[in-house]
Structure formats: structure tokens, C-alpha cells
Amino acid sequence: VTGGYSLNRRAVVSAKDSYIFVKEVDDSLVDGDGEQERAWLAKDHQLSSLLRMKGFAAVPAWSTLSDDQNILLLPANLPADGWLWDFPSDEVVRTQYVQAVLDVATTLGRVQFSQEEQEGLALRPFFRDKLAEDAELPVLDNSTNRGRIISRCNELVASNNDSVARSLKSLQVFVDDPKQQGVVREMAHQLILQPNDVFGHCDLRPDNVAYHAGTGGVVLVDWNWASFAPVGFGATEFLTSVARRGVDVSVW
């Protein structure tokens, strides 16, 4: 199975009359001994199980983690059964899809966790704070770095699809525009001032969404970055990923 950024081995396998999605930590693909990847699989399994117990439906229907935490088994949610894993091309379906995911993000934000659950599942607001710390932008203060990034973008534009190419071209413009960078620095400063008081998936993009056009059902996968974030963080990151695909999200 391709897609996403994980270095785990991934496959859909047959099991009697059904299919199962398998994620396996492969020490040969990751840095170190795979401890971080095993912790992510464990969090994915434990958090989705807890969310099911709390009545949140937009998670895999079940999950099983091996004793050594190297292998996570999940339902396959196959396209043959009506599940879409790609961003819908049909405009009507696409609108329904975006709204359904935003509704799920809102519902997820209402889920409550005890302090013990937050600590046990590492739900600290790491991802929001990493964005808001503005740690990457100083790289652009160096003209050599800017030149290398622009050159690398040029190489990648030719080898990627239109959606990725648009994002790369936007990045090229941004890298060479101090005014745009200043706006982002100010936005990062404003973000760090907002309280982390709403729970979210924190990696909400089409790669991690299964959508059933027939029922309107949504399943979110890959929960290893889930944490608390400011109000609207989940909707914002999802709409940003949709906008990168050339879709006008102003209606939302």
C-alpha cells in the first residue's frame, strides 16, 4: 500500500472472506531500533480503542496490536466496498466529503479525556507548538539555503503530479518572498498565544481519511500525532490540505 509518509511496511491481506490492513515496523527502514514507531502503533491502537469506547464513530471499527508492538491490524475499508481514499474528483461528492470531515473534526473536539488518559496516551500539544515555535523559518534567512530549496523544488516539480507541483511552486515563491515569510512569522506568534484546549487528530489530511460516498461515513486513521490544540486547528489544517489541491475552500 502506497501513500502517506510512514516508513512502516503496509499491506492489505486476505483473511478468509475478508481483508485486513497491516502496518508493520521495519527496523531496516527507520533510524534507530524502531522504538518510536512501535510507540506510535501502540498509541494508534490504544487511542482508537478508547475513542470507540467513548462513542466516537469515525475510527476503525476494531484494531489489534501484536504483543511486541511491531504489527497493527485494522479493517481494510476497501474501495470495492465504496470507500474513497483519494480526494474526490466529482464536485458534488467533494463538497459532501469536505463537510463530512469538518463535522467529524468538530465532534472529535467535544470528546473529553481524564488527566490520566491524557498522560497515558501522550496527548500533549506537541504538533501545534512545533508549528508555532517558528523553528524552520530562520533557515530561510540564509541565501544559500534559499537557493538550494528553490533548486530542489525545480527538480521535484517535473516528477510529481499537478497537485504536488502546485504546492512546490507556491513554496518556491514563499522561499524568495520575505514579506510572505513575515506574515507567517506573525501567524506563528498568534498561534502560540492560543490555548490548547480542544482535542484533535492533528494530522487531518486526505491521506488519513476514508470516506463512503454512499453513507457519508468517515473513518480517520493514523492517530499517532493526536493531541490537544486550539479551537479550529483541525478544520484549518484539513482545509489547508484541500486548498493545496486547488479547491476553493472559502465557503467553509
HULIN-V946236 format. One record per pair of residues at least 24 apart in sequence whose C-alpha atoms are under 10 Angstrom apart, sorted by the first residue. I is the first residue (numbers start at 1). GAP is how many residues later the second one is. Records with the same first field share a line. If there is no record, write none. Layout:
I = GAP / GAP
This chain:
3 = 82 / 83 / 204 / 205
4 = 201 / 202 / 203 / 204 / 218
5 = 202
6 = 24 / 31 / 216
7 = 24 / 30
8 = 26 / 29 / 30 / 33 / 62 / 63
9 = 62
10 = 61 / 62
11 = 65
12 = 61 / 62 / 63 / 64 / 65 / 66
13 = 63
14 = 62
18 = 57 / 58
19 = 55 / 56 / 57 / 58 / 59
20 = 43 / 53 / 54 / 55 / 56 / 57 / 58
21 = 42 / 51 / 52 / 53 / 54 / 55 / 56 / 57
22 = 42 / 49 / 50 / 51 / 52 / 53 / 54
23 = 42 / 47 / 48 / 49 / 50 / 51
24 = 42 / 45 / 46 / 47 / 48 / 49
25 = 44 / 45 / 46 / 47
26 = 44 / 45
27 = 43
34 = 36
35 = 34 / 35
37 = 32 / 33 / 187
38 = 27 / 30 / 31 / 32 / 33 / 34
39 = 30 / 31 / 82 / 185
40 = 29 / 81 / 182 / 183 / 184 / 185
41 = 24 / 25 / 28 / 29 / 30 / 31 / 32 / 181 / 182 / 183
42 = 24 / 26 / 27 / 28 / 29 / 30 / 79 / 181 / 182
43 = 77 / 78 / 79 / 80 / 179 / 180 / 181 / 182 / 183
44 = 28 / 77 / 177 / 178 / 179 / 180 / 181 / 182
45 = 24 / 27 / 28 / 29 / 177 / 178 / 179
46 = 74 / 75 / 177 / 178
47 = 70 / 73 / 74 / 75 / 76 / 176 / 177 / 179
48 = 172 / 173 / 174 / 175 / 176
50 = 63 / 67 / 71
51 = 57 / 60 / 61 / 62
54 = 57 / 58 / 59
55 = 56
56 = 48 / 51 / 52 / 54 / 55
57 = 47 / 50 / 51 / 160 / 161 / 162 / 163
58 = 43 / 46 / 47 / 49 / 50 / 151 / 152 / 153 / 159 / 160 / 161 / 162 / 163
59 = 150 / 151 / 159 / 160 / 161 / 162 / 163 / 164
60 = 150 / 158 / 159 / 160 / 161 / 162
61 = 158
74 = 147
77 = 133 / 134 / 135 / 142
78 = 132 / 134
79 = 131 / 132 / 133
81 = 131 / 133
82 = 128 / 129 / 130 / 131 / 132 / 133
83 = 126 / 127 / 128 / 129 / 130 / 131 / 132 / 133 / 134 / 135 / 136
84 = 122 / 125 / 126 / 127 / 128 / 129 / 134
85 = 121 / 122 / 123 / 124 / 125 / 126 / 127
86 = 120 / 121 / 122 / 123 / 124 / 125
87 = 118 / 119 / 120 / 122 / 123 / 124 / 155 / 158
88 = 118 / 123 / 125
91 = 156
93 = 118 / 119 / 120 / 121 / 123
94 = 119 / 153
95 = 152 / 154 / 156
96 = 115 / 117 / 120
97 = 109 / 112 / 113 / 114 / 115 / 116 / 119 / 120 / 121
98 = 108 / 113 / 137 / 140 / 141 / 144 / 151 / 154
99 = 117 / 136 / 153
100 = 111 / 116 / 117 / 118
101 = 103 / 104 / 105 / 108 / 109 / 110 / 115 / 116 / 117 / 118 / 119 / 133 / 134 / 137 / 138
102 = 102 / 130 / 132 / 133 / 134 / 136 / 137 / 150
103 = 115 / 132
104 = 113 / 114 / 115 / 116 / 130 / 131
105 = 94 / 95 / 96 / 97 / 99 / 115 / 127 / 128 / 129 / 130 / 133
106 = 92 / 93 / 94 / 125 / 126 / 128 / 129
107 = 92 / 93
108 = 90 / 91 / 92 / 93 / 126
109 = 88 / 89 / 90 / 91 / 92 / 119 / 120 / 121 / 122 / 123 / 124 / 125
110 = 88 / 89 / 90
111 = 87 / 88 / 89
112 = 86 / 87
113 = 86
118 = 109 / 110
121 = 103 / 105 / 106
122 = 102 / 103 / 104 / 105
123 = 76 / 77 / 101 / 102 / 103 / 104 / 105 / 106
124 = 72 / 75 / 101 / 102 / 103 / 104 / 105
125 = 70 / 71 / 72 / 73 / 74 / 75 / 77 / 100 / 101 / 102 / 103 / 104 / 105
126 = 70 / 76 / 99 / 100 / 101 / 102 / 103
127 = 75 / 76 / 98 / 99 / 100 / 101 / 102
128 = 60 / 63 / 64 / 66 / 68 / 74 / 99 / 100 / 101 / 102 / 105
129 = 59 / 62 / 63 / 67 / 100
130 = 58 / 62
131 = 57 / 58 / 60 / 61
132 = 52 / 53 / 54 / 55 / 56 / 57 / 58 / 59 / 60 / 61
133 = 52 / 55 / 56 / 58 / 59
134 = 50 / 51 / 52 / 53 / 54 / 55 / 58
137 = 38 / 44 / 45 / 47 / 48
138 = 43
139 = 36
140 = 34 / 35 / 36 / 37 / 38 / 41
141 = 34 / 37
143 = 32 / 33
145 = 30
146 = 26 / 28 / 29 / 30
147 = 25 / 28 / 29
149 = 26 / 27
150 = 24 / 25 / 26
162 = 83 / 84
163 = 80 / 81 / 82 / 83
164 = 80 / 81
165 = 79 / 80
166 = 78 / 79 / 80
167 = 74 / 76 / 77 / 78 / 79
168 = 76
170 = 74
191 = 38 / 39 / 42
192 = 38
193 = 37
194 = 35 / 36 / 37
195 = 33 / 34 / 35 / 36
196 = 31 / 32 / 33 / 34 / 35 / 37
197 = 30 / 31 / 32 / 33 / 34
198 = 29 / 30 / 31 / 32 / 33 / 34 / 35 / 36
199 = 27 / 28 / 29 / 30 / 31 / 32 / 34 / 35
200 = 25 / 26 / 27 / 28 / 29 / 30 / 31 / 32 / 33 / 34 / 35
201 = 24 / 25 / 26 / 27 / 28 / 32 / 33
202 = 24 / 25 / 26 / 27 / 31 / 32 / 33 / 35 / 36
203 = 24 / 31 / 34 / 35
204 = 29 / 30 / 31 / 32 / 33 / 34 / 35 / 36 / 37
205 = 29 / 30 / 32 / 33 / 34 / 35 / 36 / 37
206 = 32 / 33 / 35 / 36
207 = 34
